[in-house]
Amino acid sequence: QVQLVESGGGLVQAGGSLRLSCAASGLTFRSSAMGWFRQAPGKDREFVARISWSGGYIAYTDSVKGRFFISRDNAKSTVFLQMNSLKPEDTAVYYCAASGSITTDANDYVYWGQGTQVTVSS
């Protein structure tokens, strides 16, 4: 049974930082591309960042470039999202997901976590 468990969300003031973690089990983590997505109230789920199995190929949505950083630790089957200079518009539920291909399309991700809430106050 595949499980992706996010943690690290919370309430932070604008300009602050949070580090999200996603612990994976039940899948071949080091062969999986991993992604972070987010969904704000009343909006569609959107791509945030993704990382290849080796960590060599990384991509971000434009709105988080230079502020968010994705990384992974294959030995611990964990992917991270370091979020700096947070803005109120970053407020959303953040999800991690696993895919067999390097992609930014949510439809290509097979496994999803339950999500963790990030709230940025102004």
FENHU-V989222 format. One record per pair of residues at least 12 apart in sequence whose C-alpha atoms are under 8 Angstrom apart, sorted by the first residue. I is the first residue (numbers start at 0). GAP is how many residues later the second one is. D is the distance in whole Angstrom. If there is no record, write none. Layout:
((I/GAP/D) (I/GAP/D))
This chain:
((0/24/8) (0/25/5) (0/26/8) (1/22/7) (1/23/6) (1/24/4) (1/25/6) (1/109/7) (2/20/8) (2/21/6) (2/22/5) (2/23/6) (2/108/8) (2/109/8) (2/110/7) (3/18/6) (3/19/6) (3/20/5) (3/21/7) (3/92/7) (3/93/7) (3/107/7) (3/108/6) (3/109/5) (3/110/7) (4/16/8) (4/17/5) (4/18/5) (4/19/7) (4/108/5) (4/109/7) (4/110/8) (5/14/7) (5/15/6) (5/16/4) (5/17/7) (5/89/7) (5/90/7) (5/107/6) (5/108/7) (5/109/6) (5/110/6) (6/13/6) (6/14/5) (6/15/6) (6/109/6) (7/12/5) (7/13/6) (7/108/7) (8/107/5) (8/108/5) (8/109/5) (8/110/8) (9/106/8) (9/107/6) (9/108/5) (9/109/6) (10/107/6) (10/108/5) (10/109/6) (10/110/7) (11/106/8) (11/107/6) (11/108/5) (11/109/6) (12/73/8) (12/107/5) (12/108/5) (12/109/6) (13/71/7) (13/72/5) (13/73/5) (13/74/6) (13/106/6) (13/107/6) (13/108/5) (14/69/7) (14/70/4) (14/71/5) (14/72/6) (15/68/6) (15/69/5) (15/70/6) (16/65/7) (16/66/5) (16/67/4) (16/68/6) (16/69/6) (17/64/6) (17/65/5) (17/66/7) (18/61/7) (18/62/6) (18/63/4) (18/64/6) (19/60/6) (19/61/5) (19/62/6) (19/63/8) (20/57/7) (20/58/6) (20/59/5) (20/60/7) (21/56/5) (21/57/5) (21/58/6) (21/74/6) (21/91/8) (22/53/8) (22/54/6) (22/55/4) (22/56/7) (23/53/5) (23/54/6) (24/52/7) (28/24/8) (28/45/7) (28/48/6) (29/23/5) (29/24/7) (29/44/6) (29/47/7) (30/22/5) (30/69/7) (31/20/7) (31/21/5) (31/66/6) (31/67/6) (31/68/5) (31/69/7) (32/17/7) (32/18/6) (32/19/4) (32/20/5) (32/65/6) (32/66/5) (32/67/6) (32/68/6) (32/69/6) (32/70/8) (33/16/6) (33/17/5) (33/18/7) (33/19/7) (33/45/7) (33/62/7) (33/63/6) (33/64/5) (33/65/6) (34/12/8) (34/13/8) (34/14/6) (34/15/4) (34/16/6) (34/61/6) (34/62/5) (34/63/6) (34/64/8) (34/69/8) (35/12/5) (35/13/5) (35/14/6) (35/45/8) (35/58/7) (35/59/6) (35/60/4) (35/61/6) (36/12/7) (36/57/6) (36/58/5) (36/59/6) (36/60/8) (36/69/8) (37/54/6) (37/55/5) (37/56/4) (37/57/6) (38/53/5) (38/54/5) (38/55/7) (39/51/6) (39/52/4) (39/53/6) (40/51/7) (45/60/8) (46/13/8) (46/14/7) (46/57/6) (46/58/7) (46/59/7) (47/12/6) (47/13/5) (47/16/7) (48/12/6) (48/20/8) (48/21/7) (48/55/8) (49/20/7) (49/52/8) (49/53/7) (49/54/7) (50/19/7) (50/20/7) (50/21/8) (50/51/7) (51/50/6) (54/16/7) (54/17/7) (57/12/8) (66/16/6) (66/17/5) (66/18/6) (66/19/8) (67/13/7) (67/14/5) (67/15/4) (67/16/6) (68/12/6) (68/13/5) (68/14/7) (69/12/6) (85/34/7) (86/33/6) (86/34/8) (86/35/8) (87/31/7) (87/32/5) (87/33/6) (87/34/6) (88/31/8) (89/28/8) (89/29/7) (89/30/7) (90/26/8) (90/27/5) (90/28/5) (90/29/5) (91/25/6) (91/26/6) (91/27/7) (92/22/6) (92/23/5) (92/24/4) (92/25/6) (93/21/5) (93/22/5) (93/23/6) (93/24/7) (94/17/7) (94/18/6) (94/19/7) (94/20/4) (94/21/7) (95/16/6) (95/17/6) (95/19/7) (96/12/6) (96/13/7) (96/14/5) (96/15/4) (96/16/6) (97/12/6) (97/13/5) (97/14/7) (98/12/7))
